[in-house]
């Protein structure tokens, strides 16, 4: 996610990594200039947070599977799908990472252990 500007208008550029049922990956890209942009600026929408995409008239703006480098057409590692008219609803936040304290080493002893 990043804040971008085009023709004087600010928006939040979002890329979502998606895996399908066959473990193939692609990237879905879309922009939002209202609710998600405000939430991102306020810190209430963070990377890794659940995002629910919906809308009855979502349109595919483009599909990108290859790029050109030095005159050669090369496949993208993750194909990209750009959408328009997306309605996004913010879901649950990612769980905080657990803090693991290092274990202390016990000193070996020659004491007998009762059974």
C-alpha positions in Angstrom: 0.0 0.0 0.0 1.2 3.5 -0.8 -0.3 6.9 -1.2 0.0 8.0 -4.8 -1.0 11.1 -6.8 -2.3 11.3 -10.4 -3.5 14.5 -12.0 -3.5 16.3 -8.7 -5.7 13.7 -6.9 -4.4 11.6 -4.0 -5.4 7.9 -3.7 -4.3 4.8 -1.9 -2.7 2.3 -4.3 -3.4 -1.2 -3.0 -2.0 -4.6 -4.1 -3.5 -7.8 -2.7 -1.6 -11.1 -3.0 -4.0 -13.9 -3.8 -3.5 -17.7 -4.0 -6.1 -19.8 -5.8 -7.3 -23.3 -5.1 -4.3 -24.7 -7.1 -1.7 -22.7 -5.1 -1.1 -20.4 -8.0 -0.5 -16.7 -7.1 -1.5 -13.5 -8.6 -1.7 -9.8 -7.5 -4.9 -7.8 -7.6 -4.4 -4.0 -7.8 -6.9 -1.2 -7.2 -7.1 2.3 -6.0 -9.2 4.0 -3.3 -9.5 7.7 -2.6 -12.0 7.9 0.2 -12.5 5.5 3.2 -9.4 3.4 2.9 -7.1 6.4 2.2 -8.5 8.1 5.4 -8.1 4.9 7.4 -4.5 4.4 6.2 -3.6 7.9 7.2 -5.2 7.5 10.6 -3.3 4.2 11.1 -6.5 2.2 11.4 -5.8 0.3 8.2 -2.4 -1.5 8.1 -0.6 -4.0 5.9 -1.7 -7.5 6.6 -5.2 -6.5 7.6 -8.2 -8.4 6.2 -9.9 -6.6 3.3 -13.2 -7.7 1.8 -13.7 -6.7 -1.8 -17.2 -6.5 -3.2 -19.4 -4.5 -5.6 -21.9 -5.6 -8.2 -20.2 -3.6 -11.0 -16.5 -4.4 -10.5 -14.7 -4.1 -13.8 -11.4 -5.5 -14.9 -9.3 -2.6 -16.1 -6.3 -4.7 -17.2 -4.6 -8.1 -17.0 -0.8 -8.1 -17.1 1.1 -11.4 -17.5 4.3 -10.3 -19.2 6.8 -7.4 -19.2 9.4 -6.2 -21.7 13.1 -6.1 -20.7 15.9 -5.3 -23.2 13.5 -6.0 -26.1 12.5 -9.5 -24.7 9.0 -10.4 -23.5 9.3 -12.0 -20.0 6.6 -13.6 -17.9 5.7 -11.9 -14.5 6.3 -14.1 -11.5 2.8 -13.0 -10.3 0.3 -12.0 -12.9 -1.5 -8.7 -12.2 -5.2 -8.0 -12.4 -6.3 -4.3 -12.1 -9.8 -3.6 -11.0 -12.1 -0.5 -11.0 -15.3 0.2 -9.1 -14.2 -1.9 -6.2 -15.9 -1.5 -2.8 -13.5 -2.5 0.0 -14.5 -3.2 3.6 -11.9 -3.3 6.3 -11.9 -6.6 8.3 -10.0 -7.9 11.2 -6.4 -6.6 12.0 -3.5 -9.0 11.9 -2.6 -10.7 15.2 0.3 -9.1 16.9 3.5 -11.1 16.8 4.2 -13.0 20.0 7.2 -11.9 22.0 9.3 -15.0 22.8 11.7 -14.5 25.7 15.0 -16.4 25.5 15.2 -19.5 27.7 17.7 -19.5 30.5 20.2 -22.3 30.6 19.9 -24.5 33.6 23.2 -25.4 35.3 23.9 -29.1 35.3 24.0 -30.8 38.8 24.8 -34.2 40.1 21.8 -34.3 42.4 19.8 -37.5 42.3 16.3 -37.2 40.8 13.6 -39.2 42.6 11.4 -41.4 40.5 
